[in-house]
Amino acid sequence: MNLTGNHFVISAFGGEPVNPNTIHKQFLYDIKLAGVKRIRFHDLRHTHATIMLEIGENSIVDI
């Protein structure tokens, strides 16, 4: 898959970019609602990587 500047990790339903403040506020709301320890949004990347390694997934991605 060839990614361009028009591809976003997080986008609105129409594909347009989402304001980072909107994502941050929603993330804080979801953390509070779930009753879990507060972490930074970026920490999700590390958490995901750790879990994938723990279950034996390959850490090398071919794009």
PDBQT receptor file of N, H, CA, C and O in Angstrom, charges set to zero:
ATOM      1  N   MET A   1       0.847  -1.180   0.000  1.00  0.00    +0.000 N 
ATOM      2  CA  MET A   1       0.000   0.000   0.000  1.00  0.00    +0.000 C 
ATOM      3  C   MET A   1       0.887   1.235   0.000  1.00  0.00    +0.000 C 
ATOM      4  O   MET A   1       1.772   1.364   0.846  1.00  0.00    +0.000 OA
ATOM      5  N   ASN A   2       0.663   2.121  -0.917  1.00  0.00    +0.000 N 
ATOM      6  H   ASN A   2      -0.056   2.017  -1.604  1.00  0.00    +0.000 HD
ATOM      7  CA  ASN A   2       1.419   3.372  -0.979  1.00  0.00    +0.000 C 
ATOM      8  C   ASN A   2       0.630   4.474  -0.277  1.00  0.00    +0.000 C 
ATOM      9  O   ASN A   2      -0.466   4.837  -0.704  1.00  0.00    +0.000 OA
ATOM     10  N   LEU A   3       1.196   4.992   0.793  1.00  0.00    +0.000 N 
ATOM     11  H   LEU A   3       2.086   4.697   1.141  1.00  0.00    +0.000 HD
ATOM     12  CA  LEU A   3       0.529   6.059   1.527  1.00  0.00    +0.000 C 
ATOM     13  C   LEU A   3       0.990   7.409   1.005  1.00  0.00    +0.000 C 
ATOM     14  O   LEU A   3       2.153   7.587   0.644  1.00  0.00    +0.000 OA
ATOM     15  N   THR A   4       0.079   8.337   0.972  1.00  0.00    +0.000 N 
ATOM     16  H   THR A   4      -0.866   8.192   1.266  1.00  0.00    +0.000 HD
ATOM     17  CA  THR A   4       0.394   9.701   0.550  1.00  0.00    +0.000 C 
ATOM     18  C   THR A   4       0.019  10.648   1.678  1.00  0.00    +0.000 C 
ATOM     19  O   THR A   4      -0.440  10.215   2.735  1.00  0.00    +0.000 OA
ATOM     20  N   GLY A   5       0.212  11.915   1.457  1.00  0.00    +0.000 N 
ATOM     21  H   GLY A   5       0.585  12.267   0.599  1.00  0.00    +0.000 HD
ATOM     22  CA  GLY A   5      -0.170  12.920   2.443  1.00  0.00    +0.000 C 
ATOM     23  C   GLY A   5      -1.665  12.983   2.669  1.00  0.00    +0.000 C 
ATOM     24  O   GLY A   5      -2.124  13.658   3.591  1.00  0.00    +0.000 OA
ATOM     25  N   ASN A   6      -2.436  12.288   1.841  1.00  0.00    +0.000 N 
ATOM     26  H   ASN A   6      -2.063  11.740   1.092  1.00  0.00    +0.000 HD
ATOM     27  CA  ASN A   6      -3.893  12.296   1.976  1.00  0.00    +0.000 C 
ATOM     28  C   ASN A   6      -4.410  11.166   2.851  1.00  0.00    +0.000 C 
ATOM     29  O   ASN A   6      -5.622  11.022   3.009  1.00  0.00    +0.000 OA
ATOM     30  N   HIS A   7      -3.525  10.362   3.422  1.00  0.00    +0.000 N 
ATOM     31  H   HIS A   7      -2.540  10.479   3.293  1.00  0.00    +0.000 HD
ATOM     32  CA  HIS A   7      -3.921   9.260   4.282  1.00  0.00    +0.000 C 
ATOM     33  C   HIS A   7      -3.688   9.648   5.739  1.00  0.00    +0.000 C 
ATOM     34  O   HIS A   7      -2.609  10.114   6.103  1.00  0.00    +0.000 OA
ATOM     35  N   PHE A   8      -4.701   9.451   6.557  1.00  0.00    +0.000 N 
ATOM     36  H   PHE A   8      -5.578   9.071   6.260  1.00  0.00    +0.000 HD
ATOM     37  CA  PHE A   8      -4.611   9.804   7.966  1.00  0.00    +0.000 C 
ATOM     38  C   PHE A   8      -4.846   8.569   8.819  1.00  0.00    +0.000 C 
ATOM     39  O   PHE A   8      -5.659   7.712   8.472  1.00  0.00    +0.000 OA
ATOM     40  N   VAL A   9      -4.128   8.478   9.945  1.00  0.00    +0.000 N 
ATOM     41  H   VAL A   9      -3.468   9.174  10.227  1.00  0.00    +0.000 HD
ATOM     42  CA  VAL A   9      -4.330   7.381  10.881  1.00  0.00    +0.000 C 
ATOM     43  C   VAL A   9      -5.710   7.506  11.506  1.00  0.00    +0.000 C 
ATOM     44  O   VAL A   9      -6.417   6.514  11.683  1.00  0.00    +0.000 OA
ATOM     45  N   ILE A  10      -6.082   8.722  11.835  1.00  0.00    +0.000 N 
ATOM     46  H   ILE A  10      -5.508   9.528  11.691  1.00  0.00    +0.000 HD
ATOM     47  CA  ILE A  10      -7.407   8.998  12.401  1.00  0.00    +0.000 C 
ATOM     48  C   ILE A  10      -8.049  10.066  11.527  1.00  0.00    +0.000 C 
ATOM     49  O   ILE A  10      -7.477  11.136  11.315  1.00  0.00    +0.000 OA
ATOM     50  N   SER A  11      -9.237   9.768  11.024  1.00  0.00    +0.000 N 
ATOM     51  H   SER A  11      -9.701   8.899  11.195  1.00  0.00    +0.000 HD
ATOM     52  CA  SER A  11      -9.919  10.734  10.173  1.00  0.00    +0.000 C 
ATOM     53  C   SER A  11     -11.408  10.739  10.485  1.00  0.00    +0.000 C 
ATOM     54  O   SER A  11     -11.931   9.824  11.121  1.00  0.00    +0.000 OA
ATOM     55  N   ALA A  12     -12.076  11.785  10.026  1.00  0.00    +0.000 N 
ATOM     56  H   ALA A  12     -11.651  12.528   9.509  1.00  0.00    +0.000 HD
ATOM     57  CA  ALA A  12     -13.525  11.878  10.166  1.00  0.00    +0.000 C 
ATOM     58  C   ALA A  12     -14.159  10.917   9.160  1.00  0.00    +0.000 C 
ATOM     59  O   ALA A  12     -13.462  10.347   8.321  1.00  0.00    +0.000 OA
ATOM     60  N   PHE A  13     -15.452  10.742   9.240  1.00  0.00    +0.000 N 
ATOM     61  H   PHE A  13     -16.018  11.205   9.921  1.00  0.00    +0.000 HD
ATOM     62  CA  PHE A  13     -16.140   9.793   8.368  1.00  0.00    +0.000 C 
ATOM     63  C   PHE A  13     -15.911  10.086   6.886  1.00  0.00    +0.000 C 
ATOM     64  O   PHE A  13     -15.865   9.160   6.076  1.00  0.00    +0.000 OA
ATOM     65  N   GLY A  14     -15.771  11.341   6.528  1.00  0.00    +0.000 N 
ATOM     66  H   GLY A  14     -15.809  12.093   7.186  1.00  0.00    +0.000 HD
ATOM     67  CA  GLY A  14     -15.556  11.699   5.138  1.00  0.00    +0.000 C 
ATOM     68  C   GLY A  14     -14.106  11.594   4.699  1.00  0.00    +0.000 C 
ATOM     69  O   GLY A  14     -13.792  11.840   3.534  1.00  0.00    +0.000 OA
ATOM     70  N   GLY A  15     -13.208  11.229   5.627  1.00  0.00    +0.000 N 
ATOM     71  H   GLY A  15     -13.463  11.029   6.573  1.00  0.00    +0.000 HD
ATOM     72  CA  GLY A  15     -11.806  11.086   5.296  1.00  0.00    +0.000 C 
ATOM     73  C   GLY A  15     -10.970  12.314   5.595  1.00  0.00    +0.000 C 
ATOM     74  O   GLY A  15      -9.745  12.270   5.477  1.00  0.00    +0.000 OA
ATOM     75  N   GLU A  16     -11.610  13.411   5.982  1.00  0.00    +0.000 N 
ATOM     76  H   GLU A  16     -12.605  13.447   6.078  1.00  0.00    +0.000 HD
ATOM     77  CA  GLU A  16     -10.849  14.621   6.278  1.00  0.00    +0.000 C 
ATOM     78  C   GLU A  16     -10.180  14.499   7.647  1.00  0.00    +0.000 C 
ATOM     79  O   GLU A  16     -10.634  13.728   8.492  1.00  0.00    +0.000 OA
ATOM     80  N   PRO A  17      -9.105  15.255   7.867  1.00  0.00    +0.000 N 
ATOM     81  CA  PRO A  17      -8.390  15.158   9.147  1.00  0.00    +0.000 C 
ATOM     82  C   PRO A  17      -9.242  15.654  10.309  1.00  0.00    +0.000 C 
ATOM     83  O   PRO A  17     -10.154  16.464  10.136  1.00  0.00    +0.000 OA
ATOM     84  N   VAL A  18      -8.923  15.152  11.483  1.00  0.00    +0.000 N 
ATOM     85  H   VAL A  18      -8.183  14.495  11.623  1.00  0.00    +0.000 HD
ATOM     86  CA  VAL A  18      -9.618  15.542  12.709  1.00  0.00    +0.000 C 
ATOM     87  C   VAL A  18      -8.683  16.439  13.508  1.00  0.00    +0.000 C 
ATOM     88  O   VAL A  18      -7.477  16.197  13.561  1.00  0.00    +0.000 OA
ATOM     89  N   ASN A  19      -9.237  17.466  14.124  1.00  0.00    +0.000 N 
ATOM     90  H   ASN A  19     -10.216  17.662  14.081  1.00  0.00    +0.000 HD
ATOM     91  CA  ASN A  19      -8.455  18.369  14.966  1.00  0.00    +0.000 C 
ATOM     92  C   ASN A  19      -7.842  17.565  16.118  1.00  0.00    +0.000 C 
ATOM     93  O   ASN A  19      -8.564  16.838  16.800  1.00  0.00    +0.000 OA
ATOM     94  N   PRO A  20      -6.533  17.677  16.349  1.00  0.00    +0.000 N 
ATOM     95  CA  PRO A  20      -5.892  16.934  17.443  1.00  0.00    +0.000 C 
ATOM     96  C   PRO A  20      -6.518  17.196  18.811  1.00  0.00    +0.000 C 
ATOM     97  O   PRO A  20      -6.544  16.301  19.656  1.00  0.00    +0.000 OA
ATOM     98  N   ASN A  21      -7.023  18.409  19.040  1.00  0.00    +0.000 N 
ATOM     99  H   ASN A  21      -7.002  19.135  18.353  1.00  0.00    +0.000 HD
ATOM    100  CA  ASN A  21      -7.675  18.700  20.321  1.00  0.00    +0.000 C 
ATOM    101  C   ASN A  21      -8.942  17.881  20.504  1.00  0.00    +0.000 C 
ATOM    102  O   ASN A  21      -9.269  17.484  21.622  1.00  0.00    +0.000 OA
ATOM    103  N   THR A  22      -9.651  17.628  19.423  1.00  0.00    +0.000 N 
ATOM    104  H   THR A  22      -9.385  17.950  18.514  1.00  0.00    +0.000 HD
ATOM    105  CA  THR A  22     -10.856  16.809  19.479  1.00  0.00    +0.000 C 
ATOM    106  C   THR A  22     -10.499  15.383  19.886  1.00  0.00    +0.000 C 
ATOM    107  O   THR A  22     -11.179  14.778  20.715  1.00  0.00    +0.000 OA
ATOM    108  N   ILE A  23      -9.439  14.858  19.304  1.00  0.00    +0.000 N 
ATOM    109  H   ILE A  23      -8.887  15.350  18.631  1.00  0.00    +0.000 HD
ATOM    110  CA  ILE A  23      -8.992  13.502  19.637  1.00  0.00    +0.000 C 
ATOM    111  C   ILE A  23      -8.568  13.434  21.100  1.00  0.00    +0.000 C 
ATOM    112  O   ILE A  23      -8.929  12.495  21.811  1.00  0.00    +0.000 OA
ATOM    113  N   HIS A  24      -7.806  14.424  21.549  1.00  0.00    +0.000 N 
ATOM    114  H   HIS A  24      -7.513  15.187  20.972  1.00  0.00    +0.000 HD
ATOM    115  CA  HIS A  24      -7.316  14.449  22.926  1.00  0.00    +0.000 C 
ATOM    116  C   HIS A  24      -8.481  14.486  23.916  1.00  0.00    +0.000 C 
ATOM    117  O   HIS A  24      -8.497  13.725  24.884  1.00  0.00    +0.000 OA
ATOM    118  N   LYS A  25      -9.441  15.354  23.683  1.00  0.00    +0.000 N 
ATOM    119  H   LYS A  25      -9.428  15.973  22.897  1.00  0.00    +0.000 HD
ATOM    120  CA  LYS A  25     -10.586  15.466  24.586  1.00  0.00    +0.000 C 
ATOM    121  C   LYS A  25     -11.396  14.178  24.621  1.00  0.00    +0.000 C 
ATOM    122  O   LYS A  25     -11.828  13.750  25.692  1.00  0.00    +0.000 OA
ATOM    123  N   GLN A  26     -11.606  13.556  23.472  1.00  0.00    +0.000 N 
ATOM    124  H   GLN A  26     -11.255  13.903  22.602  1.00  0.00    +0.000 HD
ATOM    125  CA  GLN A  26     -12.361  12.303  23.425  1.00  0.00    +0.000 C 
ATOM    126  C   GLN A  26     -11.611  11.192  24.140  1.00  0.00    +0.000 C 
ATOM    127  O   GLN A  26     -12.218  10.382  24.840  1.00  0.00    +0.000 OA
ATOM    128  N   PHE A  27     -10.297  11.149  23.970  1.00  0.00    +0.000 N 
ATOM    129  H   PHE A  27      -9.804  11.807  23.401  1.00  0.00    +0.000 HD
ATOM    130  CA  PHE A  27      -9.474  10.147  24.631  1.00  0.00    +0.000 C 
ATOM    131  C   PHE A  27      -9.555  10.295  26.146  1.00  0.00    +0.000 C 
ATOM    132  O   PHE A  27      -9.719   9.301  26.854  1.00  0.00    +0.000 OA
ATOM    133  N   LEU A  28      -9.442  11.523  26.656  1.00  0.00    +0.000 N 
ATOM    134  H   LEU A  28      -9.308  12.331  26.082  1.00  0.00    +0.000 HD
ATOM    135  CA  LEU A  28      -9.546  11.751  28.098  1.00  0.00    +0.000 C 
ATOM    136  C   LEU A  28     -10.923  11.352  28.617  1.00  0.00    +0.000 C 
ATOM    137  O   LEU A  28     -11.037  10.778  29.700  1.00  0.00    +0.000 OA
ATOM    138  N   TYR A  29     -11.964  11.653  27.852  1.00  0.00    +0.000 N 
ATOM    139  H   TYR A  29     -11.871  12.119  26.972  1.00  0.00    +0.000 HD
ATOM    140  CA  TYR A  29     -13.317  11.271  28.230  1.00  0.00    +0.000 C 
ATOM    141  C   TYR A  29     -13.447   9.747  28.303  1.00  0.00    +0.000 C 
ATOM    142  O   TYR A  29     -14.017   9.212  29.254  1.00  0.00    +0.000 OA
ATOM    143  N   ASP A  30     -12.916   9.056  27.296  1.00  0.00    +0.000 N 
ATOM    144  H   ASP A  30     -12.453   9.491  26.524  1.00  0.00    +0.000 HD
ATOM    145  CA  ASP A  30     -13.006   7.593  27.249  1.00  0.00    +0.000 C 
ATOM    146  C   ASP A  30     -12.248   6.944  28.402  1.00  0.00    +0.000 C 
ATOM    147  O   ASP A  30     -12.712   5.958  28.975  1.00  0.00    +0.000 OA
ATOM    148  N   ILE A  31     -11.083   7.492  28.744  1.00  0.00    +0.000 N 
ATOM    149  H   ILE A  31     -10.705   8.293  28.279  1.00  0.00    +0.000 HD
ATOM    150  CA  ILE A  31     -10.307   6.970  29.873  1.00  0.00    +0.000 C 
ATOM    151  C   ILE A  31     -11.107   7.107  31.169  1.00  0.00    +0.000 C 
ATOM    152  O   ILE A  31     -11.188   6.172  31.966  1.00  0.00    +0.000 OA
ATOM    153  N   LYS A  32     -11.687   8.270  31.362  1.00  0.00    +0.000 N 
ATOM    154  H   LYS A  32     -11.622   9.030  30.714  1.00  0.00    +0.000 HD
ATOM    155  CA  LYS A  32     -12.469   8.501  32.569  1.00  0.00    +0.000 C 
ATOM    156  C   LYS A  32     -13.672   7.569  32.616  1.00  0.00    +0.000 C 
ATOM    157  O   LYS A  32     -13.965   6.984  33.659  1.00  0.00    +0.000 OA
ATOM    158  N   LEU A  33     -14.360   7.428  31.511  1.00  0.00    +0.000 N 
ATOM    159  H   LEU A  33     -14.122   7.903  30.663  1.00  0.00    +0.000 HD
ATOM    160  CA  LEU A  33     -15.536   6.563  31.435  1.00  0.00    +0.000 C 
ATOM    161  C   LEU A  33     -15.171   5.100  31.716  1.00  0.00    +0.000 C 
ATOM    162  O   LEU A  33     -15.923   4.382  32.375  1.00  0.00    +0.000 OA
ATOM    163  N   ALA A  34     -14.011   4.669  31.210  1.00  0.00    +0.000 N 
ATOM    164  H   ALA A  34     -13.401   5.253  30.674  1.00  0.00    +0.000 HD
ATOM    165  CA  ALA A  34     -13.580   3.279  31.398  1.00  0.00    +0.000 C 
ATOM    166  C   ALA A  34     -13.021   3.026  32.798  1.00  0.00    +0.000 C 
ATOM    167  O   ALA A  34     -12.927   1.880  33.237  1.00  0.00    +0.000 OA
ATOM    168  N   GLY A  35     -12.651   4.097  33.492  1.00  0.00    +0.000 N 
ATOM    169  H   GLY A  35     -12.727   5.028  33.135  1.00  0.00    +0.000 HD
ATOM    170  CA  GLY A  35     -12.109   3.943  34.833  1.00  0.00    +0.000 C 
ATOM    171  C   GLY A  35     -10.718   3.325  34.863  1.00  0.00    +0.000 C 
ATOM    172  O   GLY A  35     -10.355   2.635  35.815  1.00  0.00    +0.000 OA
ATOM    173  N   VAL A  36      -9.943   3.577  33.813  1.00  0.00    +0.000 N 
ATOM    174  H   VAL A  36     -10.238   4.138  33.039  1.00  0.00    +0.000 HD
ATOM    175  CA  VAL A  36      -8.584   3.038  33.754  1.00  0.00    +0.000 C 
ATOM    176  C   VAL A  36      -7.574   4.139  34.040  1.00  0.00    +0.000 C 
ATOM    177  O   VAL A  36      -7.906   5.324  34.034  1.00  0.00    +0.000 OA
ATOM    178  N   LYS A  37      -6.325   3.721  34.292  1.00  0.00    +0.000 N 
ATOM    179  H   LYS A  37      -6.056   2.758  34.297  1.00  0.00    +0.000 HD
ATOM    180  CA  LYS A  37      -5.246   4.659  34.574  1.00  0.00    +0.000 C 
ATOM    181  C   LYS A  37      -5.050   5.609  33.392  1.00  0.00    +0.000 C 
ATOM    182  O   LYS A  37      -5.066   5.189  32.235  1.00  0.00    +0.000 OA
ATOM    183  N   ARG A  38      -4.866   6.880  33.695  1.00  0.00    +0.000 N 
ATOM    184  H   ARG A  38      -4.853   7.221  34.635  1.00  0.00    +0.000 HD
ATOM    185  CA  ARG A  38      -4.668   7.876  32.646  1.00  0.00    +0.000 C 
ATOM    186  C   ARG A  38      -3.266   7.756  32.059  1.00  0.00    +0.000 C 
ATOM    187  O   ARG A  38      -2.272   7.735  32.786  1.00  0.00    +0.000 OA
ATOM    188  N   ILE A  39      -3.204   7.676  30.736  1.00  0.00    +0.000 N 
ATOM    189  H   ILE A  39      -4.011   7.692  30.146  1.00  0.00    +0.000 HD
ATOM    190  CA  ILE A  39      -1.935   7.649  30.018  1.00  0.00    +0.000 C 
ATOM    191  C   ILE A  39      -2.021   8.654  28.877  1.00  0.00    +0.000 C 
ATOM    192  O   ILE A  39      -3.099   9.155  28.556  1.00  0.00    +0.000 OA
ATOM    193  N   ARG A  40      -0.872   8.943  28.268  1.00  0.00    +0.000 N 
ATOM    194  H   ARG A  40       0.004   8.536  28.529  1.00  0.00    +0.000 HD
ATOM    195  CA  ARG A  40      -0.875   9.821  27.109  1.00  0.00    +0.000 C 
ATOM    196  C   ARG A  40      -1.374   9.043  25.885  1.00  0.00    +0.000 C 
ATOM    197  O   ARG A  40      -1.208   7.825  25.819  1.00  0.00    +0.000 OA
ATOM    198  N   PHE A  41      -1.971   9.722  24.939  1.00  0.00    +0.000 N 
ATOM    199  H   PHE A  41      -2.106  10.712  24.993  1.00  0.00    +0.000 HD
ATOM    200  CA  PHE A  41      -2.460   9.067  23.725  1.00  0.00    +0.000 C 
ATOM    201  C   PHE A  41      -1.320   8.336  23.027  1.00  0.00    +0.000 C 
ATOM    202  O   PHE A  41      -1.510   7.224  22.535  1.00  0.00    +0.000 OA
ATOM    203  N   HIS A  42      -0.140   8.948  22.977  1.00  0.00    +0.000 N 
ATOM    204  H   HIS A  42       0.014   9.852  23.376  1.00  0.00    +0.000 HD
ATOM    205  CA  HIS A  42       1.021   8.339  22.320  1.00  0.00    +0.000 C 
ATOM    206  C   HIS A  42       1.402   7.011  22.983  1.00  0.00    +0.000 C 
ATOM    207  O   HIS A  42       1.923   6.116  22.318  1.00  0.00    +0.000 OA
ATOM    208  N   ASP A  43       1.147   6.882  24.283  1.00  0.00    +0.000 N 
ATOM    209  H   ASP A  43       0.724   7.609  24.823  1.00  0.00    +0.000 HD
ATOM    210  CA  ASP A  43       1.494   5.650  24.992  1.00  0.00    +0.000 C 
ATOM    211  C   ASP A  43       0.729   4.442  24.458  1.00  0.00    +0.000 C 
ATOM    212  O   ASP A  43       1.160   3.306  24.656  1.00  0.00    +0.000 OA
ATOM    213  N   LEU A  44      -0.384   4.666  23.793  1.00  0.00    +0.000 N 
ATOM    214  H   LEU A  44      -0.734   5.589  23.632  1.00  0.00    +0.000 HD
ATOM    215  CA  LEU A  44      -1.129   3.554  23.202  1.00  0.00    +0.000 C 
ATOM    216  C   LEU A  44      -0.273   2.818  22.180  1.00  0.00    +0.000 C 
ATOM    217  O   LEU A  44      -0.383   1.600  22.044  1.00  0.00    +0.000 OA
ATOM    218  N   ARG A  45       0.561   3.531  21.474  1.00  0.00    +0.000 N 
ATOM    219  H   ARG A  45       0.650   4.521  21.584  1.00  0.00    +0.000 HD
ATOM    220  CA  ARG A  45       1.441   2.914  20.480  1.00  0.00    +0.000 C 
ATOM    221  C   ARG A  45       2.379   1.915  21.148  1.00  0.00    +0.000 C 
ATOM    222  O   ARG A  45       2.565   0.800  20.662  1.00  0.00    +0.000 OA
ATOM    223  N   HIS A  46       2.964   2.327  22.263  1.00  0.00    +0.000 N 
ATOM    224  H   HIS A  46       2.813   3.234  22.658  1.00  0.00    +0.000 HD
ATOM    225  CA  HIS A  46       3.892   1.457  22.978  1.00  0.00    +0.000 C 
ATOM    226  C   HIS A  46       3.169   0.276  23.623  1.00  0.00    +0.000 C 
ATOM    227  O   HIS A  46       3.674  -0.846  23.627  1.00  0.00    +0.000 OA
ATOM    228  N   THR A  47       1.994   0.539  24.162  1.00  0.00    +0.000 N 
ATOM    229  H   THR A  47       1.584   1.451  24.159  1.00  0.00    +0.000 HD
ATOM    230  CA  THR A  47       1.201  -0.526  24.763  1.00  0.00    +0.000 C 
ATOM    231  C   THR A  47       0.843  -1.569  23.720  1.00  0.00    +0.000 C 
ATOM    232  O   THR A  47       0.962  -2.769  23.969  1.00  0.00    +0.000 OA
ATOM    233  N   HIS A  48       0.409  -1.120  22.562  1.00  0.00    +0.000 N 
ATOM    234  H   HIS A  48       0.313  -0.146  22.359  1.00  0.00    +0.000 HD
ATOM    235  CA  HIS A  48       0.051  -2.039  21.482  1.00  0.00    +0.000 C 
ATOM    236  C   HIS A  48       1.257  -2.869  21.068  1.00  0.00    +0.000 C 
ATOM    237  O   HIS A  48       1.146  -4.086  20.915  1.00  0.00    +0.000 OA
ATOM    238  N   ALA A  49       2.400  -2.235  20.887  1.00  0.00    +0.000 N 
ATOM    239  H   ALA A  49       2.490  -1.246  21.011  1.00  0.00    +0.000 HD
ATOM    240  CA  ALA A  49       3.613  -2.945  20.469  1.00  0.00    +0.000 C 
ATOM    241  C   ALA A  49       4.007  -3.997  21.508  1.00  0.00    +0.000 C 
ATOM    242  O   ALA A  49       4.378  -5.114  21.150  1.00  0.00    +0.000 OA
ATOM    243  N   THR A  50       3.928  -3.644  22.776  1.00  0.00    +0.000 N 
ATOM    244  H   THR A  50       3.626  -2.736  23.066  1.00  0.00    +0.000 HD
ATOM    245  CA  THR A  50       4.283  -4.586  23.847  1.00  0.00    +0.000 C 
ATOM    246  C   THR A  50       3.358  -5.795  23.845  1.00  0.00    +0.000 C 
ATOM    247  O   THR A  50       3.817  -6.932  23.956  1.00  0.00    +0.000 OA
ATOM    248  N   ILE A  51       2.071  -5.555  23.721  1.00  0.00    +0.000 N 
ATOM    249  H   ILE A  51       1.698  -4.631  23.631  1.00  0.00    +0.000 HD
ATOM    250  CA  ILE A  51       1.110  -6.656  23.700  1.00  0.00    +0.000 C 
ATOM    251  C   ILE A  51       1.352  -7.561  22.496  1.00  0.00    +0.000 C 
ATOM    252  O   ILE A  51       1.315  -8.785  22.626  1.00  0.00    +0.000 OA
ATOM    253  N   MET A  52       1.597  -6.978  21.334  1.00  0.00    +0.000 N 
ATOM    254  H   MET A  52       1.627  -5.984  21.228  1.00  0.00    +0.000 HD
ATOM    255  CA  MET A  52       1.835  -7.778  20.132  1.00  0.00    +0.000 C 
ATOM    256  C   MET A  52       3.085  -8.656  20.296  1.00  0.00    +0.000 C 
ATOM    257  O   MET A  52       3.080  -9.820  19.895  1.00  0.00    +0.000 OA
ATOM    258  N   LEU A  53       4.143  -8.108  20.877  1.00  0.00    +0.000 N 
ATOM    259  H   LEU A  53       4.148  -7.162  21.202  1.00  0.00    +0.000 HD
ATOM    260  CA  LEU A  53       5.353  -8.898  21.105  1.00  0.00    +0.000 C 
ATOM    261  C   LEU A  53       5.101 -10.015  22.111  1.00  0.00    +0.000 C 
ATOM    262  O   LEU A  53       5.609 -11.126  21.956  1.00  0.00    +0.000 OA
ATOM    263  N   GLU A  54       4.306  -9.712  23.153  1.00  0.00    +0.000 N 
ATOM    264  H   GLU A  54       3.893  -8.810  23.279  1.00  0.00    +0.000 HD
ATOM    265  CA  GLU A  54       4.004 -10.716  24.167  1.00  0.00    +0.000 C 
ATOM    266  C   GLU A  54       3.239 -11.911  23.602  1.00  0.00    +0.000 C 
ATOM    267  O   GLU A  54       3.393 -13.033  24.085  1.00  0.00    +0.000 OA
ATOM    268  N   ILE A  55       2.419 -11.676  22.587  1.00  0.00    +0.000 N 
ATOM    269  H   ILE A  55       2.293 -10.765  22.194  1.00  0.00    +0.000 HD
ATOM    270  CA  ILE A  55       1.643 -12.785  22.016  1.00  0.00    +0.000 C 
ATOM    271  C   ILE A  55       2.359 -13.422  20.826  1.00  0.00    +0.000 C 
ATOM    272  O   ILE A  55       1.814 -14.301  20.158  1.00  0.00    +0.000 OA
ATOM    273  N   GLY A  56       3.596 -12.965  20.569  1.00  0.00    +0.000 N 
ATOM    274  H   GLY A  56       4.039 -12.251  21.112  1.00  0.00    +0.000 HD
ATOM    275  CA  GLY A  56       4.417 -13.604  19.555  1.00  0.00    +0.000 C 
ATOM    276  C   GLY A  56       4.280 -13.080  18.144  1.00  0.00    +0.000 C 
ATOM    277  O   GLY A  56       4.713 -13.736  17.196  1.00  0.00    +0.000 OA
ATOM    278  N   GLU A  57       3.682 -11.902  17.984  1.00  0.00    +0.000 N 
ATOM    279  H   GLU A  57       3.330 -11.369  18.754  1.00  0.00    +0.000 HD
ATOM    280  CA  GLU A  57       3.562 -11.321  16.645  1.00  0.00    +0.000 C 
ATOM    281  C   GLU A  57       4.907 -10.787  16.177  1.00  0.00    +0.000 C 
ATOM    282  O   GLU A  57       5.726 -10.358  16.990  1.00  0.00    +0.000 OA
ATOM    283  N   ASN A  58       5.130 -10.813  14.886  1.00  0.00    +0.000 N 
ATOM    284  H   ASN A  58       4.465 -11.161  14.226  1.00  0.00    +0.000 HD
ATOM    285  CA  ASN A  58       6.354 -10.316  14.290  1.00  0.00    +0.000 C 
ATOM    286  C   ASN A  58       6.381  -8.790  14.396  1.00  0.00    +0.000 C 
ATOM    287  O   ASN A  58       5.392  -8.125  14.088  1.00  0.00    +0.000 OA
ATOM    288  N   SER A  59       7.494  -8.247  14.826  1.00  0.00    +0.000 N 
ATOM    289  H   SER A  59       8.298  -8.787  15.077  1.00  0.00    +0.000 HD
ATOM    290  CA  SER A  59       7.592  -6.789  14.982  1.00  0.00    +0.000 C 
ATOM    291  C   SER A  59       8.025  -6.083  13.704  1.00  0.00    +0.000 C 
ATOM    292  O   SER A  59       8.085  -4.854  13.671  1.00  0.00    +0.000 OA
ATOM    293  N   ILE A  60       8.328  -6.837  12.654  1.00  0.00    +0.000 N 
ATOM    294  H   ILE A  60       8.280  -7.835  12.680  1.00  0.00    +0.000 HD
ATOM    295  CA  ILE A  60       8.744  -6.244  11.386  1.00  0.00    +0.000 C 
ATOM    296  C   ILE A  60       7.540  -6.172  10.458  1.00  0.00    +0.000 C 
ATOM    297  O   ILE A  60       6.849  -7.167  10.242  1.00  0.00    +0.000 OA
ATOM    298  N   VAL A  61       7.296  -4.987   9.912  1.00  0.00    +0.000 N 
ATOM    299  H   VAL A  61       7.857  -4.178  10.087  1.00  0.00    +0.000 HD
ATOM    300  CA  VAL A  61       6.152  -4.769   9.045  1.00  0.00    +0.000 C 
ATOM    301  C   VAL A  61       6.647  -4.535   7.629  1.00  0.00    +0.000 C 
ATOM    302  O   VAL A  61       7.534  -3.712   7.405  1.00  0.00    +0.000 OA
ATOM    303  N   ASP A  62       6.081  -5.250   6.682  1.00  0.00    +0.000 N 
ATOM    304  H   ASP A  62       5.361  -5.919   6.864  1.00  0.00    +0.000 HD
ATOM    305  CA  ASP A  62       6.383  -5.033   5.263  1.00  0.00    +0.000 C 
ATOM    306  C   ASP A  62       5.285  -4.171   4.669  1.00  0.00    +0.000 C 
ATOM    307  O   ASP A  62       4.126  -4.580   4.602  1.00  0.00    +0.000 OA
ATOM    308  N   ILE A  63       5.660  -2.966   4.235  1.00  0.00    +0.000 N 
ATOM    309  H   ILE A  63       6.602  -2.633   4.289  1.00  0.00    +0.000 HD
ATOM    310  CA  ILE A  63       4.670  -2.076   3.626  1.00  0.00    +0.000 C 
ATOM    311  C   ILE A  63       4.950  -1.982   2.150  1.00  0.00    +0.000 C 
ATOM    312  O   ILE A  63       4.238  -1.283   1.430  1.00  0.00    +0.000 OA
TER     313      ILE A  63
